Amino acid sequence: MTDWPTGYGRRVLAEVDSTNAEAARIAPTLAGPEWILGLRQTAGRGRRGRDWRSQEGNFAATLVLQPNEAPDVIALRSFVASLALFDAFVAVTARPEAFSLKWPNDVLLNGGKVAGILLESAGFAGGRPSHIAIGIGVNLAQAPDAAQLEATATRPVSLISECGAQVDPETFLDVLAPAYAHWEHQFVTYGFEPIRTAWMARAARIGEVITARTMREEYVGTFDSVDKSGNLVLKTAQGAVSIPAADIFF
Ligand SMILES: O=C(O)CCCC[C@@H]1SC[C@@H]2NC(=O)N[C@@H]21
């Protein structure tokens, strides 16, 4: 196993409401990056205001970072985190073919959702946040009951049910943190291009027809690529469209 990355803090909480909420509380006291792992999370939150149910044995953690960057650059961190998750999953299962990345920031295992990412930023001054919180939830041990999710949600799966790999949250953190540090270094050193290329090489359904639903519209088209801003590029009957935020359906 790779060593814990230099310069990154690590704290483990027996119970927390939400590791992203905890990140916001402690961010002003931090001088550098910090991982916060909640062994029990009682009020986890997901994207678009949804709840995130954190079941026993699952992974709920947040990385707090202090990048001095504009929001559009910061938003690309979800691709950085997706790549780190992909590598961590491969490290614990040795099954790269089983995993794929779903735009914008889910990880799929055998086509079901095994992990999600919630990126939040706060403390804005001069258009830049003082910190960001990259919240990561992984169904290590249990998948939520599909009946309790929205009917259109991607089928949830757990690592153990699909791969038989029994991994506890602290062990997963110790694999994920160095993987994240690697991709973060690539991002700050070389920019988004190597991240974009690596992400597309692991993407689900490139070249296939998918549906993207934004707050106002629905697009059906061929998943062409992710552009230099992280937008989803779909080739539709009306031409190429570049979509900054949407839920996608296969
Ligand atoms: O909707 C999604 O797919 C994103 C889910 C993110 C859940 C994680 S669990 C750890 C962190 N703390 C939270 O409250 N949410 C994120």
PDBQT file of the ligand as one rigid body, heavy atoms in Angstrom, charges set to zero:
ROOT
HETATM    1  O1  LIG A 301     -25.256  12.709  -4.656  1.00  0.00    +0.000 OA
HETATM    2  C1  LIG A 301     -24.148  12.163  -4.742  1.00  0.00    +0.000 C 
HETATM    3  O2  LIG A 301     -23.929  11.223  -5.505  1.00  0.00    +0.000 OA
HETATM    4  C2  LIG A 301     -23.006  12.655  -3.888  1.00  0.00    +0.000 C 
HETATM    5  C3  LIG A 301     -23.007  11.978  -2.570  1.00  0.00    +0.000 C 
HETATM    6  C4  LIG A 301     -21.904  12.448  -1.661  1.00  0.00    +0.000 C 
HETATM    7  C5  LIG A 301     -22.025  11.843  -0.288  1.00  0.00    +0.000 C 
HETATM    8  C6  LIG A 301     -20.834  12.148   0.573  1.00  0.00    +0.000 C 
HETATM    9  S1  LIG A 301     -20.755  11.148   2.014  1.00  0.00    +0.000 SA
HETATM   10  C7  LIG A 301     -19.441  12.128   2.611  1.00  0.00    +0.000 C 
HETATM   11  C8  LIG A 301     -19.769  13.568   2.285  1.00  0.00    +0.000 C 
HETATM   12  N1  LIG A 301     -20.582  14.143   3.343  1.00  0.00    +0.000 N 
HETATM   13  C9  LIG A 301     -21.811  14.429   2.903  1.00  0.00    +0.000 C 
HETATM   14  O3  LIG A 301     -22.714  14.913   3.604  1.00  0.00    +0.000 OA
HETATM   15  N2  LIG A 301     -21.940  14.101   1.616  1.00  0.00    +0.000 N 
HETATM   16  C10 LIG A 301     -20.716  13.568   1.076  1.00  0.00    +0.000 C 
ENDROOT
TORSDOF 0
